[in-house]
């Protein structure tokens, strides 16, 4: 599956947010950024699947 430029930018932004939070020594922000990044990936690869509880 080829990524569009927009998908690449969104993915990169997610990685950047996680990295920057870790760099700031902010575990809460890092965790939140990682959850958001993973949720974006889940929606991309399983678009018809609802969010797990």
C-alpha positions, -999 to 999 in steps of 0.1 A, spaced: 0 0 0 16 33 -11 13 63 12 1 96 -1 21 127 7 -6 137 32 -4 104 50 34 107 51 31 141 66 6 130 92 27 100 102 59 121 104 40 147 126 30 119 149 65 106 153 78 141 158 52 148 186 63 116 204 100 124 200 96 160 212 76 150 243 103 124 252 130 150 246 111 174 270 110 145 296 72 147 295 59 111 298 22 122 299 25 141 266 46 113 251 20 87 260 -8 109 246 11 116 214 18 78 210 -18 69 215 -29 95 189 -3 83 165 -13 46 169 -50 56 166 -42 73 133 -24 42 121 -53 20 132 -78 41 113 -56 40 82 -50 3 81 -85 -8 95 -108 20 83 -140 0 89 -131 -12 124 -144 6 154 -120 17 182 -113 -10 208 -124 -3 243 
